[in-house]
Amino acid sequence: MTPSRGNTDADRGYIIPIGGAVSKRKEPTILEKFVKLCGGDRAIITVIPTATKLEDNGEIFTSLFTEMGASDVFSIDIKKRSDCSREDYLSNLRKSTGVFISGGNQLRLSTILGGTPVAKVIRKLNADGVHVAGTSAGAAIMPEHMISGGRSGSTPTPRSVSLSPGLGLTNSIVIDQHFRQRNRLGRLLAAIAYSPFLTGVGIDENTAIFIDHDNTFSVEGSGAVTVVDPSKMNATSVSSAARNDAINITDIRLHILASGSKYNLNTHTATVFDSDLVTQTFNK
């Protein structure tokens, strides 16, 4: 599955995965930047709280984005697949300048939204310039390949990770969230071993990447982003290892990127900022 081509000549909207536990009241820089990108006081934002069964989750983000100055904010209360065909929900989506997918259980998201009119509209909107953000489970579902589960730990094994289909806003990365807080390096490495075409992106809590239409992302927030680049990977034993065995992975590159740093997913080039605000670029 490739990202939707859209119906206009507009640049693709930003894709904004957030690693979870995003700051809502104290220094909410990530959410404020999202609202600003969506048009500030002209922003029309649709919130999708499907990943959680908590009844007030949609209301929390609706109130928050309203307080941040958005013009209109809607929460579409999708609880089952048939809800994804409701014309009032689809109408709200189609007039949005931003879509926000909250956290919870990513399999709940994928099994309710996957392949529905809502999922198709989100893909088209993003291709036509609408910005799509998601936190935790809402971040994991954004790529074509979604990490749906796995084990904590630093050592990859064939059973470290479970993969399922995602929304397909991008087909070049796989995302893991709550990354450092839940020690998820092993399962991101396992995901890359299964599919070396993908770049692995592990996002800490209260940290986000803003992926632009040129496939370059910038890092925002209080944590860091771990990038696993398999573009020069030579070998992996994932196909022959027993289910609980450690697997070999050779010649991969790993970057740790803090706020202000950038990464080009096409060229596998990192640009970082030192304490003196001097940029340094590291080529593939």
Secondary structure, DSSP 8 states (H G I E B T S, - for coil): ------SSSS----EEEE-SS--SSSS-HHHHHHHHHTTGGG-EEEEE-TT---TTHHHHHHHHHHHTT-SEEEE----SGGGGG-HHHHHHHHT-SEEEE--S-HHHHHHHHTTSHHHHHHHHHHHTT-EEEEETHHHHTSBSEEEEEE--SSS--TTSEEEEE---SBSSEEEE-STTTTT-HHHHHHHHHH-TTSEEEEE-TTEEEEE-TTSEEEEEESSEEEEEE-TT--EE-TTTS-TTS---EES-EEEEEETT-EEETTTTEEEEE-TT--EEEE--
